[in-house]
Amino acid sequence: MDDIQSTVKSYILEEFLPDANPDELNSTTPLIAGGILDSLATVRMVMFLEQKFGIDVQAHEVSAENLESLDLIAHLVRRKQAAAGKTAP
């Protein structure tokens, strides 16, 4: 698990799954289909990603295609940072 995934995992555990076993949330755990991220949680997640990683997520990018797992979220963050000429903090 890379730094982006670890940061996002910590955020999810703190904000949405405070009583969960951290080992049950891995890089491929389904976040939307699994009911971890509902519509409000997804908006909060996008706001977190934008603030934490200095990216701008467009409305059409807020989908399971980009946010369904820690792997996909990390890929989205890296892609957005590369496009903006940034690197992860």
C-alpha positions, 0 to 999 in steps of 0.5 A: 500500500503506497502513501496515498492509499495509506492516507486515504485508508486512515481517513476512511477508517476515522471518518466512516468506519471508526469501529472497523478492523483496519485489516478488513480495508485493503487496496481493493475493498469495494467502497461504493458497492460495499456501502462504505461510501454513500453519496454524502460520504463520497462528496466528503471524500472528494473534498478531502482528496482535493484539500489533502493532495492539492487536486481538483476533481471534476464532477464527471470524475466522481464515480465508482470508476475512480472512487471504488477502491483505494487503488482507484483513488490513488490512481486518480490522485496520481493522474491529477497530480501528474497533469498539474505537475505536482507530486504527493505530499 
